[in-house]
């Protein structure tokens, strides 16, 4: 499972990061209950710090992200992939 993204609140109406944090927490709890991998993209975006840059994509609406956001999403998802053991 992957949480939803954080948003650039200056460009969003009705969506706030406080509301999205609650949603991400519930997703994390469900993933734990069902023993599913969970990529916390929401928190990763907040830790990255520059939401304006992360949320600057083609639509530039504060929600749909661009290259930096997709790179971060990919990195968070990669962390959840099982590690393959290499035979020597």
Backbone torsions as a table, in degrees:
resi	resn	phi	psi	omega
1	UNK	NA	150.7	177.9
2	UNK	-129.5	131.0	177.0
3	UNK	-67.4	162.3	172.0
4	UNK	-70.7	166.6	-179.4
5	UNK	-81.0	161.6	166.0
6	UNK	-75.5	165.9	-178.6
7	UNK	-127.3	159.4	169.4
8	UNK	-84.3	99.8	-173.4
9	UNK	-61.3	-23.9	179.3
10	UNK	-65.7	-22.7	-177.5
11	UNK	-109.5	-0.9	-177.8
12	UNK	-111.8	144.8	174.8
13	UNK	-113.2	124.6	176.9
14	UNK	89.1	-32.3	177.0
15	UNK	-88.8	124.6	174.9
16	UNK	-125.3	154.7	178.8
17	UNK	-68.4	-25.4	175.6
18	UNK	-64.9	-44.3	177.5
19	UNK	-66.5	-42.2	-178.5
20	UNK	-67.2	-30.2	176.9
21	UNK	-63.9	-39.6	178.4
22	UNK	-64.5	-42.4	179.0
23	UNK	-62.7	-44.3	179.7
24	UNK	-62.7	-37.5	179.3
25	UNK	-64.5	-42.8	178.2
26	UNK	-64.3	-41.6	177.9
27	UNK	-60.4	-41.5	178.8
28	UNK	-62.3	-41.9	179.5
29	UNK	-65.0	-41.5	178.8
30	UNK	-65.0	-43.5	178.4
31	UNK	-59.5	-42.7	179.3
32	UNK	-65.3	-43.0	-179.0
33	UNK	-60.8	-38.6	-178.4
34	UNK	-97.7	9.0	179.1
35	UNK	54.0	49.6	178.6
36	UNK	-106.2	149.7	173.4
37	UNK	-65.1	144.6	-177.5
38	UNK	-137.4	120.2	175.4
39	UNK	-100.2	115.2	-178.3
40	UNK	-88.2	76.4	-179.2
41	UNK	-64.8	-36.1	179.6
42	UNK	-56.4	-54.1	-178.8
43	UNK	-65.9	-37.7	178.4
44	UNK	-60.2	-39.5	178.8
45	UNK	-65.3	-42.6	179.2
46	UNK	-63.8	-40.6	179.6
47	UNK	-66.6	-34.8	177.9
48	UNK	-60.4	-36.7	169.1
49	UNK	98.4	-37.9	-173.9
50	UNK	-102.6	78.3	-176.9
51	UNK	-63.5	-33.1	178.7
52	UNK	-60.1	-41.8	179.5
53	UNK	-74.1	-41.1	-179.4
54	UNK	-65.8	-33.2	-176.8
55	UNK	-95.9	17.5	178.5
56	UNK	-98.2	98.1	179.4
57	UNK	-122.4	-161.9	-179.1
58	UNK	-59.0	-40.6	-179.2
59	UNK	-80.1	-24.3	-178.6
60	UNK	46.5	48.3	-177.7
61	UNK	-107.3	5.4	179.4
62	UNK	85.7	-4.8	179.6
63	UNK	-116.5	-53.3	-177.3
64	UNK	-79.5	121.9	-172.2
65	UNK	-91.5	169.7	-179.5
66	UNK	-111.3	-157.5	-175.0
67	UNK	-53.0	-44.8	-179.2
68	UNK	-63.9	-39.4	178.5
69	UNK	-65.7	-41.8	179.0
70	UNK	-67.1	-35.3	176.8
71	UNK	-63.3	-42.8	179.3
72	UNK	-66.2	-42.9	177.8
73	UNK	-58.9	-46.5	179.6
74	UNK	-60.6	-42.9	-179.9
75	UNK	-62.5	-42.0	179.9
76	UNK	-66.9	-38.3	178.6
77	UNK	-69.1	-37.6	179.0
78	UNK	-61.2	-34.7	179.1
79	UNK	-61.7	-25.0	-176.3
80	UNK	-91.5	-9.5	179.9
81	UNK	-73.1	142.1	178.6
82	UNK	-62.4	142.8	178.6
83	UNK	-79.4	127.9	178.6
84	UNK	-86.0	135.3	175.1
85	UNK	-85.1	132.7	-178.4
86	UNK	-96.2	126.5	176.8
87	UNK	-79.4	141.9	179.0
88	UNK	-118.8	NA	NA
